[in-house]
């Protein structure tokens, strides 16, 4: 098993970033690895609640991910299981991985640390890294990028 971690500095309060990560409307505005639209976004952000997101990539393929919220601590932390319901990485078929999102206030916004753990192999990690990088680039464009010199509170 392997994992990936991405860090983004976003020019919005942690509560705003948390809403973008945990609500159907918020997720619909940024999810997916490129500039294609989210086709379906369902979020029930409470421990035991389910989520499902369907999106299309530039190559025209549709992918759907779903899972369960394992930890919901607004505006600081969100943890969920992750599995491909349709499309996605062949290596991950039938398996579940884990997503952890930690938000920390900084000058000018929020530092988001995203970890996708329990991926089956390096090829899957690299593919997910490309997808999540594109998605978080969209989120940063949407909410703005905090200055690189921002310090934690």
C-alpha positions in Angstrom: 0.0 0.0 0.0 1.1 3.5 -0.7 -0.1 7.1 -0.2 0.2 10.6 -1.5 0.1 14.0 0.2 -0.6 17.3 -1.3 -0.5 20.7 0.4 -2.4 23.8 -0.9 -2.5 27.4 0.6 -6.0 28.8 -0.1 -7.1 32.4 0.3 -10.2 31.6 2.2 -11.1 30.9 5.9 -11.0 27.3 7.0 -14.9 27.2 7.3 -15.2 28.3 3.6 -12.7 25.7 2.5 -14.4 23.0 4.6 -17.7 23.8 3.0 -16.1 23.5 -0.5 -14.8 20.0 0.6 -17.9 18.7 2.2 -21.1 20.1 0.5 -22.6 18.9 -2.8 -22.5 22.5 -4.1 -19.0 23.1 -3.0 -17.6 19.8 -4.5 -19.5 20.4 -7.7 -17.5 23.6 -8.2 -14.0 22.0 -8.2 -13.9 18.2 -8.2 -12.3 16.4 -11.1 -8.8 16.4 -12.6 -9.4 19.0 -15.3 -11.9 21.7 -16.4 -14.7 19.3 -17.2 -17.9 19.5 -15.1 -19.1 17.4 -12.2 -22.1 15.4 -13.4 -23.3 14.3 -9.9 -22.5 15.4 -6.4 -24.1 14.0 -3.3 -22.7 14.6 0.1 -24.0 13.7 3.6 -21.2 15.1 5.7 -21.7 13.3 9.0 -20.0 10.3 10.5 -21.5 7.3 8.6 -22.9 9.6 5.9 -22.3 8.7 2.3 -20.9 10.6 -0.7 -20.9 10.0 -4.4 -19.3 12.2 -7.1 -19.4 11.5 -10.8 -17.3 13.5 -13.3 -16.1 13.5 -16.9 -12.4 13.8 -17.9 -11.1 15.5 -21.0 -10.9 12.2 -22.8 -14.7 11.9 -22.5 -14.6 9.1 -19.9 -16.9 9.2 -16.9 -15.7 8.2 -13.4 -17.7 7.8 -10.2 -16.2 7.7 -6.7 -18.1 7.0 -3.5 -17.5 6.3 0.1 -18.4 7.0 3.7 -17.5 9.9 6.0 -15.4 8.5 8.8 -14.6 11.8 10.7 -16.2 15.2 10.3 -14.8 17.9 12.5 -15.6 21.3 11.0 -13.7 23.4 10.1 -10.5 21.4 10.8 -10.7 17.8 9.5 -12.5 15.6 7.1 -11.8 11.9 6.7 -13.6 9.5 4.3 -13.3 6.1 2.7 -12.9 6.2 -1.1 -13.7 3.6 -3.8 -14.3 3.7 -7.5 -18.0 2.9 -8.2 -17.4 3.3 -12.0 -14.2 3.9 -14.0 -11.2 5.0 -12.0 -8.0 3.0 -11.6 -8.2 -0.7 -12.5 -5.7 -1.5 -9.7 -8.2 -0.1 -7.2 -11.3 -2.1 -8.4 -13.1 -3.6 -5.5 -10.9 -1.9 -2.9 -11.3 1.0 -0.6 -8.7 3.7 0.3 -8.7 6.5 2.8 -8.8 10.3 2.3 -7.8 12.7 5.1 -8.1 16.5 4.7 -6.7 18.7 7.5 -7.2 22.5 7.4 -5.1 24.9 9.3 -5.6 28.7 9.5 -2.7 30.7 8.1 -2.2 34.4 7.4 -4.5 35.2 4.5 -6.4 31.9 4.5 -6.1 28.2 5.0 -3.4 25.5 4.6 -5.0 22.3 3.3 -3.1 19.1 3.8 -4.6 16.3 1.7 -3.6 12.6 2.1 -4.9 9.7 0.0 -3.7 6.5 1.7 -4.0 2.8 1.2 -3.6 3.0 -2.6 -2.6 -0.4 -3.9 0.6 0.5 -5.9 2.8 3.2 -7.2 1.0 3.4 -10.6 -2.3 4.0 -8.8 -0.6 6.6 -6.6 0.8 8.5 -9.6 -2.5 8.5 -11.4 -4.4 9.7 -8.3 -1.8 12.4 -7.8 -2.4 13.7 -11.3 -6.2 13.8 -10.7 -6.1 15.4 -7.3 -3.5 17.9 -8.4 -5.8 19.1 -11.2 -8.8 19.1 -8.8 -7.0 21.2 -6.1 -5.7 23.5 -8.8 -9.3 24.2 -9.7 -10.2 24.7 -6.0 -7.3 27.1 -5.6 -8.4 29.1 -8.7 -11.9 29.2 -7.3 -11.1 30.4 -3.8 -7.7 32.1 -4.5 -4.2 31.2 -3.5 -2.8 32.3 -0.2 0.7 33.9 -0.2 3.6 31.5 0.1 4.9 33.6 3.0 1.7 33.0 5.0 2.4 31.9 8.6 0.2 29.6 10.8 -1.8 31.2 13.5 
